[in-house]
Amino acid sequence: MKSPTVGDLEDCLLAKVDERRQQVSQIVEEVQRVVHHLTAEISHQDIRFQTVPYSDTYNGNIKVLAPSQFLVTIPVKGLAGYREAREQRWRYYTLQGTRLSCPLQDPEGLQQWLEVEQFMKSLWQWHEADVNIEGDIVPAKVVQVFRKLVENAIGTCHLSGKVSMLTHHSAVWVAVETAIGQVELELVPAVEIPTAWSAKARWPPCLRRWPSRQRVECIKSFGFALLACSHYHWQLSFLQAEQVLLEQLDEDGGCRRKCLRALRQMKEDVWCPGRRPVITSHHLQTPTRHGHCLSASPGDNSHPTCKFFMNRLETIKGKHEKNSTMNSTNPSCPLSLLLTRRSISQLLMCWSHVAQCLRDGFPFGACRVLHFPLASVALLSPFHCPAC
């Protein structure tokens, strides 16, 4: 029996990628119509929220996390001329309006407060108590207002038979019936900050070789956004910058795109299939972008795509081993709620098996026998780095 070749791997992968692209394109087409219809009504009810435009090509407001899971950012209106906060102050308020004896915790990582005074121009509605507490635009209050608008818009637009609210989330989630099946959308209000780059978002040191410095400055000129994802702090997001990076993923002659497609296909078909995957395509992009994918050296008979794929697997495996150590030494760590020693061992065995398959020249399809415990796969979430 003839052994499968790297060409068989690429043919299989291309066929699956093309099938996935057609399916996702059809779903996005339907989702766009629904989102445009809903947000047009929401904008009519409340001027602070913009309509998500309909696009025949790429829509920057819709992010495909999985074929059945989408992130939709809803841009807000009436906030212009952003500037960084000049001084730090303590917050003693709660969402219910009571006073605390100790100040609220400061934002960590890629999060920040957002004061209405940070904008040179603002609509008077952003000063109202339904979204503003002591001069802060509070994301939880914004989401609360937005949720009511979505509920009203579903009825007003006569979409009750096609769109339904999902109540088991603290964020705003809706289920949309499409011709292919039901998909779930997370609708997130977003404050878009064009042409600026947050001082908190340092360019990742692992991206020093690629892209070039000129390209980095161009990418930073797209700005960033602030997403209403938590109670008090706004989450920094760089979806536009990420999209530019993805479009130019192989401009240095590498094979990152093939590797990303292979990882994504294995994730969707084998590691965590289903409508609500624990990890999404977004989680896989960071370790793929960070890798240096070089052509094979003279005398090296191994294929560069397989070498790079193995390297990415080793990177992810190393992250799991590091997190498993942290989990065992820190019982209070949230990861302890997700993992057991057995599931960690199973996961590391799976990584080793995948790497061995690639070393032996097996195609992508040979790895379909792997089945990851969902709790184990949850450890991939630390790879989500919106600043990349």
QUIFEN-V650890 format. One record per pair of residues at least 24 apart in sequence whose C-alpha atoms are under 10 Angstrom apart, sorted by sequence separation. I is the first residue (numbers start at 1). J is the second residue. D is the distance in whole Angstrom. If there is no record, write none. Layout:
i:j:d
I:J:D
I:J:D
This chain:
i:j:d
32:56:10
50:74:7
51:75:8
113:137:8
114:138:7
147:171:8
148:172:10
150:174:9
195:219:10
196:220:7
197:221:7
219:243:10
260:284:7
261:285:10
287:311:10
288:312:7
291:315:9
320:344:8
321:345:10
347:371:9
348:372:10
29:54:9
49:74:7
50:75:6
51:76:9
88:113:10
113:138:8
114:139:9
147:172:6
195:220:7
196:221:6
197:222:8
198:223:8
216:241:9
219:244:7
259:284:10
260:285:7
263:288:9
287:312:7
288:313:10
346:371:9
347:372:6
29:55:9
49:75:6
50:76:6
51:77:10
113:139:9
144:170:10
146:172:8
147:173:9
194:220:10
195:221:5
196:222:7
197:223:5
198:224:7
218:244:10
219:245:8
259:285:10
260:286:10
287:313:9
321:347:10
346:372:8
347:373:8
29:56:8
32:59:9
35:62:9
48:75:9
49:76:4
50:77:6
85:112:10
143:170:9
144:171:9
194:221:7
195:222:5
196:223:5
197:224:6
198:225:9
260:287:9
261:288:10
288:315:10
320:347:9
321:348:8
346:373:8
347:374:10
29:57:10
48:76:6
49:77:6
50:78:10
85:113:9
143:171:7
144:172:9
194:222:6
195:223:5
196:224:7
197:225:10
257:285:10
260:288:6
284:312:10
287:315:7
320:348:8
347:375:10
348:376:9
32:61:10
47:76:9
48:77:5
49:78:9
85:114:8
143:172:7
193:222:9
194:223:4
195:224:8
196:225:10
215:244:10
216:245:9
256:285:9
259:288:7
260:289:9
287:316:7
343:372:9
344:373:9
347:376:6
28:58:10
32:62:8
47:77:7
48:78:6
84:114:9
85:115:8
140:170:9
193:223:6
194:224:6
215:245:9
258:288:10
259:289:10
317:347:9
318:348:9
343:373:7
346:376:8
347:377:8
28:59:9
31:62:9
46:77:10
47:78:8
48:79:9
84:115:10
140:171:9
192:223:8
193:224:5
194:225:8
256:287:10
257:288:8
317:348:7
343:374:9
344:375:9
345:376:9
25:57:10
85:117:9
86:118:9
192:224:6
193:225:5
256:288:6
257:289:9
284:316:9
316:348:10
317:349:10
343:375:7
344:376:6
43:76:9
85:118:6
191:224:9
192:225:4
193:226:8
255:288:10
256:289:7
317:350:10
343:376:6
344:377:9
28:62:8
43:77:9
82:116:9
83:117:9
84:118:7
85:119:10
190:224:10
191:225:5
192:226:6
211:245:8
256:290:9
259:293:10
317:351:7
339:373:10
342:376:9
343:377:9
28:63:10
39:74:8
82:117:9
83:118:5
84:119:9
190:225:6
191:226:5
192:227:9
201:236:8
210:245:10
256:291:8
316:351:9
317:352:9
339:374:9
340:375:8
341:376:10
344:379:10
28:64:8
39:75:10
82:118:6
83:119:6
95:131:10
97:133:8
189:225:10
190:226:5
191:227:7
200:236:9
201:237:10
255:291:10
256:292:8
257:293:10
338:374:9
339:375:6
340:376:8
35:72:8
79:116:8
81:118:8
82:119:5
83:120:8
95:132:10
97:134:10
150:187:9
189:226:8
190:227:5
191:228:8
201:238:9
211:248:9
254:291:10
255:292:9
256:293:6
314:351:8
338:375:5
339:376:6
79:117:10
80:118:9
81:119:5
82:120:7
95:133:8
188:226:10
189:227:6
190:228:6
198:236:8
211:249:9
254:292:8
255:293:6
256:294:10
313:351:7
314:352:9
337:375:9
338:376:7
339:377:9
28:67:9
31:70:9
35:74:9
79:118:9
80:119:6
81:120:5
82:121:9
94:133:9
188:227:6
189:228:6
190:229:9
210:249:9
211:250:10
246:285:8
249:288:9
250:289:10
254:293:5
255:294:8
313:352:9
338:377:9
339:378:9
24:64:8
27:67:8
32:72:10
79:119:6
80:120:6
81:121:6
93:133:8
147:187:9
188:228:6
189:229:8
210:250:10
211:251:8
212:252:10
242:282:10
245:285:10
249:289:7
252:292:10
253:293:8
254:294:6
255:295:8
335:375:9
338:378:7
339:379:8
27:68:9
31:72:10
78:119:10
79:120:8
80:121:5
81:122:9
93:134:8
146:187:9
147:188:10
187:228:10
188:229:7
197:238:9
210:251:9
211:252:8
252:293:9
253:294:7
254:295:7
310:351:9
313:354:8
314:355:8
335:376:10
338:379:8
24:66:9
25:67:9
28:70:9
79:121:6
80:122:6
91:133:10
92:134:10
146:188:9
210:252:8
246:288:10
252:294:9
253:295:8
310:352:10
313:355:7
24:67:6
78:121:7
79:122:5
80:123:9
91:134:9
95:138:8
146:189:8
191:234:9
209:252:10
242:285:9
246:289:8
250:293:9
262:305:10
312:355:10
335:378:9
23:67:8
24:68:9
78:122:5
79:123:7
143:187:9
190:234:9
192:236:10
242:286:9
245:289:8
310:354:8
311:355:9
335:379:8
77:122:9
78:123:5
91:136:9
95:140:8
143:188:8
190:235:9
191:236:10
192:237:9
309:354:10
310:355:6
21:67:9
77:123:8
78:124:9
95:141:8
142:188:10
143:189:7
190:236:10
191:237:10
192:238:10
259:305:7
263:309:8
309:355:9
310:356:9
20:67:8
78:125:8
79:126:8
142:189:8
190:237:9
242:289:10
258:305:7
259:306:8
262:309:8
310:357:10
78:126:8
142:190:10
257:305:10
258:306:10
259:307:10
307:355:10
310:358:7
77:126:10
139:188:10
255:304:7
256:305:8
259:308:7
260:309:9
263:312:9
306:355:9
309:358:8
310:359:8
139:189:8
254:304:8
255:305:6
258:308:10
259:309:6
263:313:9
139:190:10
254:305:8
255:306:9
258:309:9
259:310:9
307:358:8
255:307:10
256:308:8
260:312:10
306:358:6
307:359:9
255:308:8
256:309:9
259:312:8
306:359:8
254:308:9
255:309:9
303:358:10
306:361:9
324:379:9
256:312:10
320:376:9
323:379:8
171:228:9
172:229:10
302:359:9
306:363:10
320:377:9
323:380:10
171:229:7
303:361:9
306:364:10
320:378:10
321:379:10
170:229:9
171:230:9
302:361:9
320:379:7
323:382:9
170:230:9
319:379:8
320:380:8
170:231:10
319:380:8
320:382:10
316:379:9
317:380:9
319:382:9
316:380:7
319:383:9
316:383:9
74:146:10
48:123:8
47:123:9
48:124:10
48:125:7
114:191:10
47:125:9
48:126:8
46:125:9
210:289:9
271:350:10
210:290:9
206:287:10
209:290:10
210:291:9
207:289:8
208:290:9
209:291:10
210:292:8
206:289:9
207:290:6
209:292:8
206:290:6
207:291:8
143:228:7
205:290:9
206:291:8
207:292:9
142:228:7
143:229:8
204:290:9
206:292:9
139:226:10
141:228:9
143:230:9
110:198:9
112:200:9
139:227:8
140:228:7
143:231:9
110:199:10
111:200:8
139:228:5
140:229:8
142:231:10
110:200:6
111:201:10
138:228:8
139:229:7
140:230:6
141:231:8
109:200:8
110:201:7
137:228:10
139:230:6
140:231:5
141:232:9
184:275:8
108:200:10
109:201:9
110:202:10
138:230:9
139:231:6
140:232:6
183:275:7
184:276:9
138:231:7
139:232:6
140:233:9
182:275:9
183:276:9
48:142:10
138:232:6
139:233:7
140:234:9
181:275:10
137:232:9
138:233:7
139:234:6
279:374:9
136:232:9
137:233:9
138:234:8
139:235:9
278:374:7
284:380:8
286:382:10
287:383:7
49:146:8
136:233:10
137:234:9
270:367:9
271:368:9
277:374:8
278:375:8
283:380:7
284:381:9
286:383:6
287:384:9
48:146:10
266:364:8
270:368:6
271:369:10
273:371:10
278:376:9
279:377:7
283:381:6
285:383:8
286:384:7
287:385:10
290:388:9
46:145:9
265:364:9
266:365:9
269:368:8
270:369:8
271:370:7
272:371:8
273:372:10
278:377:7
279:378:6
282:381:9
283:382:8
284:383:7
285:384:8
286:385:7
289:388:8
46:146:9
49:149:10
270:370:7
271:371:6
272:372:7
277:377:9
278:378:6
279:379:9
280:380:9
283:383:6
284:384:8
285:385:9
286:386:9
72:173:10
263:364:10
266:367:8
270:371:6
271:372:5
272:373:8
273:374:10
277:378:9
278:379:9
279:380:7
280:381:9
282:383:9
283:384:5
286:387:10
287:388:10
71:173:9
262:364:8
266:368:7
269:371:10
270:372:8
271:373:8
272:374:6
278:380:9
279:381:7
282:384:7
283:385:8
286:388:7
46:149:8
70:173:10
271:374:8
272:375:10
278:381:8
281:384:10
282:385:9
283:386:10
285:388:9
42:146:8
45:149:7
266:370:9
267:371:10
279:383:10
280:384:9
282:386:9
267:372:9
271:376:10
272:377:8
279:384:10
42:148:10
43:149:9
69:175:9
271:377:8
272:378:10
42:149:6
45:152:9
68:175:10
41:149:9
42:150:7
45:153:9
68:176:10
41:150:9
42:151:10
44:153:10
82:191:10
39:149:9
42:152:8
43:153:10
82:192:9
83:193:9
267:377:10
38:149:9
39:150:8
41:152:9
42:153:6
80:191:10
82:193:7
38:150:7
41:153:6
42:154:10
68:180:10
79:191:8
80:192:9
81:193:8
82:194:9
114:226:9
38:151:10
40:153:9
41:154:9
68:181:8
69:182:9
70:183:8
71:184:9
72:185:7
73:186:8
74:187:7
75:188:8
76:189:7
77:190:9
78:191:10
79:192:9
80:193:8
81:194:9
83:196:9
113:226:10
38:152:10
39:153:8
42:156:10
68:182:7
69:183:6
70:184:6
71:185:6
72:186:6
73:187:6
74:188:6
75:189:6
76:190:6
77:191:8
79:193:9
80:194:10
82:196:8
84:198:8
112:226:9
38:153:6
39:154:10
41:156:8
68:183:4
69:184:5
70:185:5
71:186:5
72:187:5
73:188:5
74:189:5
75:190:5
76:191:6
77:192:9
83:198:10
84:199:8
111:226:8
37:153:9
38:154:7
41:157:7
67:183:8
68:184:6
69:185:6
70:186:6
71:187:6
72:188:6
73:189:6
74:190:6
75:191:6
76:192:8
110:226:10
111:227:9
37:154:9
38:155:10
40:157:10
66:183:9
67:184:10
68:185:8
69:186:8
70:187:9
71:188:8
72:189:9
73:190:6
74:191:8
75:192:7
38:156:9
66:184:10
72:190:10
73:191:9
74:192:10
111:229:10
114:232:9
38:157:7
73:192:10
111:230:9
113:232:7
114:233:8
34:154:10
37:157:7
65:185:10
112:232:9
113:233:5
114:234:7
38:159:9
64:185:10
111:232:10
112:233:5
113:234:6
37:159:9
63:185:10
111:233:6
112:234:5
113:235:9
34:157:10
62:185:9
63:186:10
110:233:10
111:234:5
112:235:7
62:186:10
110:234:9
111:235:5
112:236:8
34:159:8
38:163:10
62:187:10
107:232:9
108:233:9
110:235:6
111:236:6
61:187:10
106:232:9
107:233:6
109:235:9
110:236:5
111:237:9
61:188:10
105:232:9
106:233:8
107:234:9
108:235:10
109:236:9
110:237:8
34:162:9
104:232:9
105:233:10
107:235:9
34:163:8
61:190:10
95:231:8
94:231:10
95:232:8
94:232:9
50:189:10
93:232:10
49:189:8
50:190:10
35:176:10
49:190:9
91:232:10
34:176:8
49:191:10
34:177:10
245:388:9
242:386:8
31:176:7
241:386:9
242:387:8
30:176:9
31:177:9
241:387:9
242:388:7
30:177:9
31:178:8
238:385:9
239:386:7
241:388:8
30:178:7
237:385:9
238:386:6
239:387:9
27:176:10
29:178:10
30:179:8
237:386:6
238:387:6
239:388:9
27:177:10
28:178:10
35:185:9
75:225:9
236:386:7
237:387:7
238:388:8
27:178:7
75:226:10
235:386:9
236:387:8
237:388:10
26:178:9
27:179:8
31:183:9
35:187:9
73:225:10
75:227:9
26:179:8
27:180:7
31:184:10
73:226:10
74:227:9
26:180:8
27:181:9
31:185:9
73:227:8
74:228:10
27:182:9
73:228:10
24:180:10
27:183:8
23:180:8
224:386:10
224:387:9
73:239:10
63:239:8
62:239:10
61:239:9
60:239:8
61:240:9
60:240:7
63:243:10
204:385:10
207:388:8
206:388:10
60:243:8
204:387:8
205:388:10
203:387:7
204:388:6
201:386:9
202:387:7
203:388:7
201:387:6
202:388:9
200:387:9
201:388:9
198:387:10
66:264:9
66:267:10
67:268:9
66:268:8
69:274:10
68:274:8
69:275:7
66:273:10
67:274:9
68:275:5
69:276:7
66:274:9
67:275:8
68:276:7
69:277:8
66:275:8
67:276:10
68:277:9
66:276:8
67:277:10
70:280:10
65:276:10
66:277:8
69:280:9
65:277:9
66:279:9
67:280:10
65:279:9
66:280:6
67:281:10
65:280:5
66:281:6
64:280:9
65:281:5
66:282:9
64:281:8
65:282:6
63:281:10
64:282:8
65:283:9
63:282:9
17:258:10
14:258:9
17:261:7
13:258:8
16:261:9
17:262:9
20:265:9
16:262:9
14:261:9
17:264:9
10:258:8
13:261:8
14:262:9
17:265:8
13:262:7
16:265:8
12:262:10
10:262:9
13:265:8
9:262:10
13:266:10
110:385:9
110:386:8
110:387:8
10:305:10
6:302:10
6:303:8
9:306:10
6:305:9
6:306:8
13:363:9
12:363:8
13:364:7
6:358:10
9:361:9
11:363:10
12:364:8
13:365:9
9:362:8
10:363:8
12:365:8
8:362:9
9:363:5
10:364:8
6:361:7
8:363:7
9:364:6
5:361:7
6:362:8
7:363:9
8:364:9
9:365:8
4:361:7
5:362:7
6:363:7
8:365:10
9:366:10
3:361:8
4:362:6
5:363:7
6:364:9
3:362:8
4:363:6
3:363:9
4:364:10
4:366:10
